[in-house]
Amino acid sequence: MRTTKGPARTRAKKRLFKKAKGYVGGRRRLLRTAKENLVRAGVYAYRDRHNRKRDFRRLWIIRLNAAARLHGLRYSELIAGLKLANIELDRKTLSELAIADPQGFATVVELVKKAIAG
């Protein structure tokens, strides 16, 4: 006697359609189309999880360059000076510091200037 997947197939389809919730038209209602779109969405999600890191680093660098130039330094000079002064703050922290605490950032910049000069 031939057996069917029955409840297992129904559960699998339900799981897929639940993931496809929010899609428009057949992308949500048709099994094959929903599967194809979920695969594509997964590829984009994987790619963009990595791109997000790149984008944020670019944003922090742009912010740091702008903040450093207010104090008479370029971004590259700021980073080089941080290494010379043995200040181990990453770009994210420095960017947040420049926004939230300009006085604290000014202090860091002064230390960097001293390290570059001396």
Long-range contacts (C-beta under 8 A, 24 or more apart in sequence): 56-92, 57-91, 59-95, 60-91, 60-92, 60-94, 60-95, 61-91, 63-95, 63-98, 63-99, 64-91, 64-94, 64-95, 64-98, 67-95, 67-98, 67-102, 67-105, 68-109, 71-106, 71-109, 73-109, 73-112, 73-113, 77-112, 77-116, 78-109, 78-112, 80-116, 81-111, 81-112, 81-113, 81-115, 81-116, 82-108, 82-112, 84-112, 84-115, 84-116, 85-111, 85-112, 85-114, 85-115, 87-111, 87-112
